[in-house]
């Protein structure tokens, strides 16, 4: 039974690929909470997965150049925490720009508005901050949509240059361009226009 649960969890993690972060809540369709917790603990002990903070894990990606695993994706970890506690979150604009490589902000800290309580989490030497804020906007189906929208808002209308459009386009996985375009149709006109350039422009 335990091997069957482990195999199903490993397959589910592998299907998501590197950088995805998760908690036991993401596998409640597979087995009981106790069985899932035991399995994740065992996988972490075998270094199949990595524990990045309390109750949150990821599938580490190894860097041959650095000869060590890469740091966890802080945005993926934040979203795993939000799913675990049932919070809706919205990334801070400055943090969004940093994630997309458009800001000199220290990338070791990301911050989010949340309809949950204000809390901070340590992820190694990095930090994730959640600040309780009533969220007025509906969520998006893809986290990349929220990152782009909040980043553009931080830049402001009329301040999105061709260089920034090109940088965001490079950051966004090409397979997600059409999904993000459809996901953000209800955004403000100038943001929607900028996303159109990002998702439909030439490489």
C-alpha positions in Angstrom: 0.0 0.0 0.0 2.7 2.5 1.0 4.7 1.8 -2.2 1.6 2.4 -4.2 1.0 5.8 -2.5 4.7 6.7 -2.9 4.7 5.8 -6.6 1.6 7.9 -7.2 2.9 10.9 -5.4 6.3 10.7 -7.2 4.5 10.5 -10.5 2.4 13.5 -9.6 5.4 15.5 -8.6 7.4 14.5 -11.7 4.6 15.5 -13.9 4.8 19.1 -12.5 8.6 19.2 -13.0 11.3 21.2 -11.3 10.5 24.4 -9.3 7.0 23.3 -8.3 6.5 23.4 -4.6 3.9 21.5 -2.7 2.5 20.3 0.6 0.5 17.3 1.8 -2.7 19.1 0.8 -1.8 18.8 -2.8 -2.1 15.0 -2.6 -5.3 14.5 -0.6 -6.9 12.8 -3.6 -4.3 10.0 -3.4 -4.4 8.9 0.3 -5.0 9.9 3.9 -3.2 12.9 5.4 -1.2 10.5 7.6 -0.1 8.4 4.7 0.9 11.4 2.6 2.8 13.0 5.5 4.7 9.8 6.1 5.5 9.4 2.4 6.7 13.0 1.9 8.9 12.6 5.0 10.4 9.4 3.6 11.0 11.0 0.2 12.8 13.9 1.8 15.0 11.6 3.8 16.0 9.8 0.5 16.6 13.3 -1.1 14.1 12.6 -3.8 12.4 15.8 -2.7 13.6 18.7 -0.6 11.9 20.2 2.5 12.1 24.0 2.0 10.1 25.1 5.1 7.7 23.6 7.5 5.3 21.3 5.6 6.5 22.6 2.2 8.7 20.7 -0.3 9.9 21.0 -3.8 11.7 18.9 -6.5 15.2 20.4 -6.5 16.9 21.1 -9.7 20.7 20.4 -9.7 23.1 22.9 -11.3 26.1 21.2 -12.9 27.8 24.6 -13.1 27.4 25.3 -9.4 27.7 21.6 -8.4 24.7 22.0 -6.1 20.9 22.2 -6.1 19.4 25.6 -7.2 17.6 27.7 -4.6 13.8 27.1 -4.3 11.5 29.2 -6.4 10.1 31.6 -3.8 7.0 32.3 -5.8 6.2 28.6 -6.1 6.8 28.2 -2.4 4.5 31.1 -1.6 1.7 29.6 -3.8 2.2 26.2 -2.1 1.8 27.9 1.3 -1.4 29.7 0.0 -2.9 26.4 -1.2 -2.0 24.7 2.1 -3.9 27.3 4.2 -6.6 28.2 1.6 -5.4 31.8 1.2 -5.8 33.9 -1.9 -2.6 35.8 -2.5 -1.4 38.6 -4.8 2.2 39.3 -5.4 3.6 42.7 -4.6 4.5 44.7 -7.7 8.1 45.3 -6.7 8.5 41.5 -6.0 6.9 40.7 -9.4 9.4 42.9 -11.2 12.3 41.3 -9.3 11.1 37.8 -10.2 10.9 38.8 -13.9 14.4 40.3 -13.7 13.3 43.9 -14.1 14.3 45.2 -10.7 17.5 45.4 -8.6 15.5 44.5 -5.5 17.1 41.8 -3.5 15.5 38.6 -4.9 15.9 36.8 -1.5 12.6 38.3 -0.3 9.2 38.4 -1.9 6.0 39.9 -0.5 2.3 39.2 -1.1 -1.1 40.7 -0.2 -3.2 37.9 1.3 -6.7 37.4 2.6 -5.2 35.2 5.3 -3.2 36.5 8.3 0.0 38.5 8.1 2.8 36.0 8.4 6.5 35.6 7.5 8.2 32.4 6.4 11.9 31.6 6.2 13.1 29.6 3.2 16.7 29.0 3.9 18.4 32.5 3.9 15.4 33.9 2.0 12.0 35.2 3.2 8.4 35.3 2.1 6.1 37.9 3.6 2.3 37.8 3.6 0.4 40.9 4.6 -3.3 40.7 5.4 -5.1 42.9 2.8 -8.7 42.7 1.4 -8.2 41.5 -2.2 -10.5 43.4 -4.6 -9.4 41.7 -7.8 -10.3 38.2 -8.9 -7.5 35.7 -9.0 -6.0 34.3 -12.2 -5.8 30.7 -13.4 -2.0 31.0 -13.8 0.5 32.5 -11.3 2.5 34.0 -14.2 -0.6 36.1 -15.1 -0.6 37.6 -11.6 3.2 38.3 -11.7 3.0 40.0 -15.0 -0.1 42.1 -14.1 1.3 43.3 -10.8 4.7 44.0 -12.4 3.1 46.1 -15.1 1.0 48.0 -12.5 4.2 48.7 -10.6 5.8 50.2 -13.7 2.7 52.3 -14.4 0.7 53.2 -17.5 2.9 54.8 -20.2 6.1 53.6 -18.6 6.3 50.1 -20.2 9.1 50.2 -22.7 9.9 47.9 -25.6 12.9 46.6 -23.6 10.6 45.7 -20.7 8.1 44.0 -23.0 11.0 42.0 -24.5 12.4 41.1 -21.0 9.0 39.8 -19.8 8.5 37.9 -23.0 11.8 36.1 -22.5 10.9 35.3 -18.9 7.5 33.9 -19.8 7.5 30.3 -20.9 6.4 30.3 -24.6 3.9 27.5 -23.9 2.1 29.8 -21.4 1.7 32.9 -23.7 -1.7 32.0 -25.1 -2.9 30.9 -21.7 -1.8 34.2 -20.0 -3.3 36.2 -22.9 -6.7 34.5 -22.3 -6.3 34.7 -18.5 -5.9 38.5 -18.5 -8.7 39.6 -20.8 -10.5 41.3 -17.9 -7.6 43.5 -16.9 -7.4 47.3 -17.5 -7.0 48.4 -21.1 -3.4 49.5 -21.0 -2.3 46.4 -19.1 -4.2 44.2 -21.6 -2.5 46.0 -24.5 1.0 45.5 -22.9 0.3 41.8 -22.3 -0.8 41.5 -26.0 2.6 42.8 -27.0 4.3 40.4 -24.6 2.4 37.3 -25.7 1.9 38.0 -29.4 5.1 39.8 -30.3 8.0 38.4 -32.4 10.8 36.5 -30.8 
